[in-house]
């Protein structure tokens, strides 16, 4: 595979609506893809891009995996089913709308702020989020999450009972934060948001807590010791969400009004997010407990002038240069990195 084809496909991926790029290539989606990759020991990032831009269909994936990685087609079909279920089925309507022939030139308007929605629609979306979509919300772009917080405060003013309803939804939320089951009262339990909250409250009680208590739990709780760093980060965010919501407005004491929040927002990222294609900096966001490291780069002059370097080595060099254009957590970075590894081990 030539680097130019990979670059061309990534360029087409960037032409998709912003919302679709986030749902297919954002952090939450990347974690899902990585889980499938780990389960089957296969690289899927570039295949995911190919499907997103229409170069490949989910039905074609078994043949693609057989030709590229010698994976038998029965196993390939299982992988395709998992990828479709986790990534593409939920965004099928958006993919259809993104096709140029459909005339959906303003499909980027789907990213409009939730704060602009009518009150009933806003409230419905908030309730849906607390019912089954807290994890995707916690992993969203910080700027969108800040908009969501503003919408929450707007809705609190419109409905005095909403806060209590959201608390109950949070206490009963069944979204999973980790792979390992919890041990509560000596018995295994689902690693759901509800059970993680139970584990924390059992140890520290139901009073408001500070950052010291939170840090102690995240560093010493028995259930925490078994989970991955990214899962631990999710638990941290959920506990801050719990504190901000249940103990509001006390939880915002001393916080400037313009920084009030229910969902925790990483404000450093709000200030530092830039067009990575322009400044060519890598955003240091980890997506797994294993650091992603690119193979050592070859000296530019040596690659360009030495005729003994093979075409494959030159392709690897070009791919290494293109890595610096994307965040380390992005689908594009993973696709390029996986291709470097594949070519390096030929």
KOLBALUM-550774 format. One line per field, with one value per residue (C-alpha): residue number from 1; residue in three letters; x negated, y, z. Coordinates in nm, 3 decimals. Layout:
// residues N
i (NUM, ...) $
aa (Ala, ...) $
X (X, ...) $
Y (Y, ...) $
Z (Z, ...) $
This chain:
// residues 346
i (1, 2, 3, 4, 5, 6, 7, 8, 9, 10, 11, 12, 13, 14, 15, 16, 17, 18, 19, 20, 21, 22, 23, 24, 25, 26, 27, 28, 29, 30, 31, 32, 33, 34, 35, 36, 37, 38, 39, 40, 41, 42, 43, 44, 45, 46, 47, 48, 49, 50, 51, 52, 53, 54, 55, 56, 57, 58, 59, 60, 61, 62, 63, 64, 65, 66, 67, 68, 69, 70, 71, 72, 73, 74, 75, 76, 77, 78, 79, 80, 81, 82, 83, 84, 85, 86, 87, 88, 89, 90, 91, 92, 93, 94, 95, 96, 97, 98, 99, 100, 101, 102, 103, 104, 105, 106, 107, 108, 109, 110, 111, 112, 113, 114, 115, 116, 117, 118, 119, 120, 121, 122, 123, 124, 125, 126, 127, 128, 129, 130, 131, 132, 133, 134, 135, 136, 137, 138, 139, 140, 141, 142, 143, 144, 145, 146, 147, 148, 149, 150, 151, 152, 153, 154, 155, 156, 157, 158, 159, 160, 161, 162, 163, 164, 165, 166, 167, 168, 169, 170, 171, 172, 173, 174, 175, 176, 177, 178, 179, 180, 181, 182, 183, 184, 185, 186, 187, 188, 189, 190, 191, 192, 193, 194, 195, 196, 197, 198, 199, 200, 201, 202, 203, 204, 205, 206, 207, 208, 209, 210, 211, 212, 213, 214, 215, 216, 217, 218, 219, 220, 221, 222, 223, 224, 225, 226, 227, 228, 229, 230, 231, 232, 233, 234, 235, 236, 237, 238, 239, 240, 241, 242, 243, 244, 245, 246, 247, 248, 249, 250, 251, 252, 253, 254, 255, 256, 257, 258, 259, 260, 261, 262, 263, 264, 265, 266, 267, 268, 269, 270, 271, 272, 273, 274, 275, 276, 277, 278, 279, 280, 281, 282, 283, 284, 285, 286, 287, 288, 289, 290, 291, 292, 293, 294, 295, 296, 297, 298, 299, 300, 301, 302, 303, 304, 305, 306, 307, 308, 309, 310, 311, 312, 313, 314, 315, 316, 317, 318, 319, 320, 321, 322, 323, 324, 325, 326, 327, 328, 329, 330, 331, 332, 333, 334, 335, 336, 337, 338, 339, 340, 341, 342, 343, 344, 345, 346) $
aa (Unk, Unk, Unk, Unk, Unk, Unk, Unk, Unk, Unk, Unk, Unk, Unk, Unk, Unk, Unk, Unk, Unk, Unk, Unk, Unk, Unk, Unk, Unk, Unk, Unk, Unk, Unk, Unk, Unk, Unk, Unk, Unk, Unk, Unk, Unk, Unk, Unk, Unk, Unk, Unk, Unk, Unk, Unk, Unk, Unk, Unk, Unk, Unk, Unk, Unk, Unk, Unk, Unk, Unk, Unk, Unk, Unk, Unk, Unk, Unk, Unk, Unk, Unk, Unk, Unk, Unk, Unk, Unk, Unk, Unk, Unk, Unk, Unk, Unk, Unk, Unk, Unk, Unk, Unk, Unk, Unk, Unk, Unk, Unk, Unk, Unk, Unk, Unk, Unk, Unk, Unk, Unk, Unk, Unk, Unk, Unk, Unk, Unk, Unk, Unk, Unk, Unk, Unk, Unk, Unk, Unk, Unk, Unk, Unk, Unk, Unk, Unk, Unk, Unk, Unk, Unk, Unk, Unk, Unk, Unk, Unk, Unk, Unk, Unk, Unk, Unk, Unk, Unk, Unk, Unk, Unk, Unk, Unk, Unk, Unk, Unk, Unk, Unk, Unk, Unk, Unk, Unk, Unk, Unk, Unk, Unk, Unk, Unk, Unk, Unk, Unk, Unk, Unk, Unk, Unk, Unk, Unk, Unk, Unk, Unk, Unk, Unk, Unk, Unk, Unk, Unk, Unk, Unk, Unk, Unk, Unk, Unk, Unk, Unk, Unk, Unk, Unk, Unk, Unk, Unk, Unk, Unk, Unk, Unk, Unk, Unk, Unk, Unk, Unk, Unk, Unk, Unk, Unk, Unk, Unk, Unk, Unk, Unk, Unk, Unk, Unk, Unk, Unk, Unk, Unk, Unk, Unk, Unk, Unk, Unk, Unk, Unk, Unk, Unk, Unk, Unk, Unk, Unk, Unk, Unk, Unk, Unk, Unk, Unk, Unk, Unk, Unk, Unk, Unk, Unk, Unk, Unk, Unk, Unk, Unk, Unk, Unk, Unk, Unk, Unk, Unk, Unk, Unk, Unk, Unk, Unk, Unk, Unk, Unk, Unk, Unk, Unk, Unk, Unk, Unk, Unk, Unk, Unk, Unk, Unk, Unk, Unk, Unk, Unk, Unk, Unk, Unk, Unk, Unk, Unk, Unk, Unk, Unk, Unk, Unk, Unk, Unk, Unk, Unk, Unk, Unk, Unk, Unk, Unk, Unk, Unk, Unk, Unk, Unk, Unk, Unk, Unk, Unk, Unk, Unk, Unk, Unk, Unk, Unk, Unk, Unk, Unk, Unk, Unk, Unk, Unk, Unk, Unk, Unk, Unk, Unk, Unk, Unk, Unk, Unk, Unk, Unk, Unk, Unk, Unk, Unk, Unk, Unk, Unk, Unk, Unk, Unk, Unk, Unk, Unk, Unk, Unk, Unk, Unk, Unk, Unk, Unk, Unk, Unk, Unk, Unk, Unk, Unk, Unk, Unk, Unk) $
X (0.000, -0.144, -0.153, 0.029, 0.332, 0.336, 0.307, 0.583, 0.815, 0.743, 0.816, 1.153, 1.223, 1.163, 1.424, 1.694, 1.917, 1.748, 2.008, 1.953, 1.574, 1.614, 1.853, 1.628, 1.281, 1.318, 1.179, 1.489, 1.496, 1.119, 1.154, 1.423, 1.211, 0.909, 1.115, 1.206, 0.843, 0.719, 0.982, 0.883, 0.518, 0.576, 0.531, 0.860, 0.800, 0.736, 1.019, 1.248, 1.147, 1.201, 1.554, 1.633, 1.541, 1.706, 1.388, 1.487, 1.813, 1.860, 1.948, 1.612, 1.417, 1.366, 1.204, 0.992, 0.867, 0.793, 0.590, 0.403, 0.357, 0.436, 0.728, 0.973, 1.308, 1.517, 1.315, 1.322, 1.700, 1.707, 1.479, 1.696, 2.010, 1.848, 1.720, 2.060, 2.241, 2.004, 1.915, 2.121, 2.476, 2.532, 2.420, 2.576, 2.816, 2.534, 2.322, 2.608, 2.658, 2.287, 2.291, 2.242, 2.500, 2.765, 2.713, 2.647, 2.402, 2.496, 2.486, 2.222, 2.511, 2.588, 2.319, 2.527, 2.514, 2.762, 2.817, 3.009, 3.265, 3.622, 3.663, 3.854, 3.598, 3.312, 3.460, 3.526, 3.163, 3.034, 3.249, 3.137, 2.773, 2.810, 3.003, 2.757, 2.499, 2.293, 1.970, 1.986, 2.062, 1.759, 1.539, 1.679, 1.492, 1.446, 1.614, 1.923, 1.923, 1.915, 2.217, 2.392, 2.323, 2.477, 2.781, 2.805, 2.813, 3.070, 3.288, 3.245, 3.392, 3.685, 3.759, 3.687, 3.737, 3.494, 3.187, 3.340, 3.449, 3.098, 2.954, 3.176, 3.077, 2.709, 2.746, 2.908, 2.700, 2.581, 2.311, 1.986, 1.667, 1.426, 1.381, 1.318, 1.617, 1.626, 1.623, 1.886, 1.962, 1.758, 1.963, 1.883, 2.084, 2.115, 1.864, 2.152, 2.164, 2.421, 2.190, 1.880, 2.078, 2.189, 1.828, 1.716, 2.008, 1.963, 1.606, 1.647, 2.015, 2.270, 2.133, 1.960, 1.592, 1.283, 0.998, 0.790, 1.058, 1.100, 0.723, 0.709, 0.985, 0.826, 0.488, 0.581, 0.927, 0.903, 1.136, 0.928, 0.610, 0.750, 0.847, 0.663, 0.552, 0.820, 1.086, 0.956, 0.988, 1.351, 1.417, 1.257, 1.481, 1.793, 1.714, 1.662, 1.991, 2.158, 2.012, 2.097, 2.456, 2.562, 2.405, 2.480, 2.452, 2.220, 1.993, 1.928, 1.826, 1.525, 1.553, 1.602, 1.954, 1.834, 1.659, 1.951, 1.999, 2.185, 1.990, 1.616, 1.446, 1.073, 1.020, 0.655, 0.769, 1.024, 0.736, 0.488, 0.701, 0.574, 0.576, 0.311, 0.272, 0.153, -0.080, -0.180, -0.180, -0.066, 0.196, 0.073, 0.395, 0.357, 0.614, 0.478, 0.247, -0.020, -0.219, -0.216, -0.566, -0.661, -0.967, -1.284, -1.292, -1.550, -1.768, -1.610, -1.922, -2.012, -1.670, -1.651, -2.005, -2.096, -1.984, -2.020, -1.710, -1.414, -1.087, -0.928, -1.178, -1.101, -0.730, -0.792, -0.987, -0.705, -0.453, -0.665, -0.664, -0.286, -0.236, -0.317, -0.007, 0.239, 0.322, 0.190, 0.546, 0.691, 0.805, 0.573, 0.266, 0.351, 0.405, 0.068, -0.111, 0.035, -0.076, -0.430, -0.439, -0.307, -0.569, -0.848, -0.788, -0.761) $
Y (0.000, 0.338, 0.620, 0.845, 0.617, 0.620, 1.000, 1.026, 0.812, 1.014, 1.333, 1.189, 1.095, 1.460, 1.566, 1.380, 1.584, 1.669, 1.476, 1.165, 1.191, 1.207, 0.911, 0.692, 0.821, 0.991, 0.861, 0.662, 0.493, 0.435, 0.251, 0.029, -0.044, -0.122, -0.365, -0.555, -0.539, -0.683, -0.958, -1.076, -0.959, -0.761, -0.400, -0.233, 0.143, 0.182, -0.058, 0.160, 0.465, 0.276, 0.177, 0.529, 0.683, 0.412, 0.249, -0.071, -0.214, -0.410, -0.712, -0.674, -0.673, -1.054, -1.059, -0.754, -0.913, -1.240, -1.071, -0.831, -1.035, -1.395, -1.409, -1.685, -1.560, -1.709, -1.516, -1.216, -1.228, -1.223, -0.919, -0.746, -0.811, -0.666, -0.359, -0.300, -0.339, -0.116, 0.154, 0.168, 0.061, 0.356, 0.610, 0.460, 0.751, 1.003, 0.808, 0.812, 1.186, 1.249, 1.115, 1.418, 1.295, 1.328, 1.702, 1.718, 2.005, 2.155, 1.832, 1.993, 2.184, 1.870, 1.987, 2.286, 2.357, 2.183, 2.520, 2.632, 2.350, 2.414, 2.338, 2.006, 1.868, 1.984, 1.811, 1.492, 1.479, 1.540, 1.259, 1.026, 1.108, 1.029, 0.712, 0.542, 0.780, 0.917, 0.752, 0.897, 1.237, 1.218, 1.141, 1.421, 1.727, 1.961, 2.249, 2.041, 1.920, 2.278, 2.354, 2.054, 2.192, 2.526, 2.339, 2.154, 2.478, 2.620, 2.314, 2.326, 2.677, 2.557, 2.242, 2.238, 1.861, 1.774, 1.761, 1.496, 1.293, 1.301, 1.191, 0.883, 0.805, 0.837, 0.606, 0.342, 0.382, 0.046, 0.171, -0.015, 0.169, -0.126, -0.482, -0.629, -0.701, -0.528, -0.700, -0.546, -0.699, -1.003, -1.069, -1.001, -0.720, -0.557, -0.273, -0.033, 0.333, 0.241, -0.014, 0.206, 0.473, 0.215, 0.108, 0.467, 0.561, 0.244, 0.353, 0.730, 0.782, 1.002, 1.343, 1.586, 1.501, 1.687, 1.611, 1.452, 1.189, 1.130, 1.085, 0.843, 0.627, 0.624, 0.524, 0.268, 0.117, -0.262, -0.247, 0.032, -0.178, -0.419, -0.171, -0.001, 0.366, 0.480, 0.299, 0.462, 0.799, 0.722, 0.633, 0.962, 1.157, 0.974, 1.047, 1.416, 1.413, 1.257, 1.522, 1.812, 1.699, 1.559, 1.834, 2.127, 2.423, 2.351, 2.161, 2.488, 2.692, 2.907, 2.828, 3.124, 3.130, 3.088, 2.763, 2.598, 2.245, 1.921, 1.707, 1.761, 1.958, 1.947, 2.320, 2.281, 2.095, 2.366, 2.612, 2.383, 2.216, 2.340, 2.229, 1.955, 1.966, 2.324, 2.318, 1.951, 1.889, 1.566, 1.602, 1.377, 1.185, 0.821, 0.572, 0.267, 0.152, 0.078, 0.372, 0.408, 0.433, 0.477, 0.296, 0.506, 0.752, 0.717, 1.023, 1.234, 1.271, 0.904, 0.795, 1.039, 0.983, 0.622, 0.398, 0.090, 0.182, -0.013, 0.138, -0.004, 0.182, 0.506, 0.450, 0.388, 0.713, 0.909, 0.750, 0.843, 1.207, 1.204, 1.074, 1.419, 1.563, 1.381, 1.341, 1.017, 0.919, 0.965, 0.701, 0.849, 0.818, 0.458, 0.370, 0.516, 0.362, 0.018, 0.041, 0.134, -0.171, -0.397, -0.277, -0.285, -0.653, -0.776) $
Z (0.000, -0.100, 0.153, -0.093, -0.085, 0.294, 0.292, 0.034, 0.246, 0.560, 0.364, 0.258, 0.621, 0.718, 0.463, 0.658, 0.891, 1.222, 1.420, 1.209, 1.246, 1.623, 1.639, 1.421, 1.511, 1.848, 2.176, 2.270, 1.928, 1.940, 2.270, 2.118, 1.811, 2.030, 2.236, 1.916, 1.797, 2.127, 2.124, 1.775, 1.761, 1.442, 1.324, 1.229, 1.234, 0.861, 0.775, 0.988, 0.785, 0.458, 0.561, 0.680, 0.343, 0.134, 0.000, 0.177, 0.308, 0.629, 0.411, 0.232, 0.557, 0.586, 0.239, 0.326, 0.649, 0.470, 0.196, 0.426, 0.744, 0.636, 0.883, 0.795, 0.670, 0.950, 1.205, 0.970, 0.966, 1.348, 1.349, 1.088, 1.295, 1.607, 1.421, 1.263, 1.596, 1.795, 1.542, 1.224, 1.305, 1.545, 1.282, 0.968, 0.916, 0.944, 0.695, 0.445, 0.494, 0.444, 0.087, -0.146, -0.401, -0.133, -0.130, 0.243, 0.211, 0.546, 0.742, 0.967, 1.115, 1.315, 1.557, 1.673, 2.045, 2.274, 2.441, 2.130, 2.151, 2.270, 2.642, 2.597, 2.348, 2.568, 2.872, 2.674, 2.556, 2.910, 3.053, 2.773, 2.851, 3.221, 3.142, 2.909, 2.756, 3.045, 2.929, 2.573, 2.726, 2.957, 2.655, 2.439, 2.318, 2.622, 2.440, 2.366, 2.725, 2.848, 2.628, 2.782, 3.129, 3.032, 2.901, 3.233, 3.432, 3.192, 3.246, 3.625, 3.616, 3.406, 3.609, 3.982, 4.003, 3.723, 3.949, 4.173, 3.872, 3.727, 4.062, 4.059, 3.701, 3.796, 4.099, 3.876, 3.560, 3.420, 3.180, 3.246, 3.337, 3.336, 3.217, 3.564, 3.782, 4.119, 4.456, 4.683, 5.023, 4.920, 4.607, 4.239, 4.082, 3.741, 3.689, 3.626, 3.718, 3.983, 4.146, 4.131, 4.316, 4.571, 4.624, 4.681, 4.908, 5.114, 5.193, 5.232, 5.307, 5.131, 5.236, 5.002, 4.952, 4.835, 4.593, 4.869, 4.936, 4.563, 4.517, 4.812, 4.665, 4.320, 4.462, 4.727, 4.675, 4.610, 4.309, 4.153, 4.157, 3.896, 3.625, 3.339, 3.348, 3.103, 3.307, 3.624, 3.454, 3.373, 3.738, 3.843, 3.605, 3.721, 4.087, 4.006, 3.814, 4.119, 4.352, 4.121, 4.070, 4.408, 4.617, 4.387, 4.451, 4.747, 4.509, 4.320, 4.625, 4.536, 4.164, 3.924, 3.784, 3.426, 3.529, 3.707, 3.583, 3.639, 3.392, 3.461, 3.184, 3.109, 3.059, 2.963, 2.652, 2.573, 2.545, 2.371, 2.102, 1.765, 1.407, 1.423, 1.048, 1.080, 1.381, 1.344, 1.718, 1.878, 2.149, 2.430, 2.499, 2.599, 2.480, 2.651, 2.925, 2.665, 2.526, 2.148, 2.015, 1.652, 1.516, 1.517, 1.229, 0.956, 0.882, 0.605, 0.392, 0.427, 0.304, 0.017, -0.119, -0.046, -0.336, -0.116, 0.085, -0.039, -0.150, 0.166, 0.388, 0.209, 0.258, 0.629, 0.649, 0.484, 0.718, 1.019, 0.908, 0.866, 1.223, 1.361, 1.200, 1.424, 1.794, 1.941, 2.039, 1.689, 1.445, 1.182, 1.406, 1.488, 1.121, 1.019, 1.317, 1.246, 0.884, 0.995, 1.220, 0.945, 0.695, 0.955, 1.030, 0.674) $
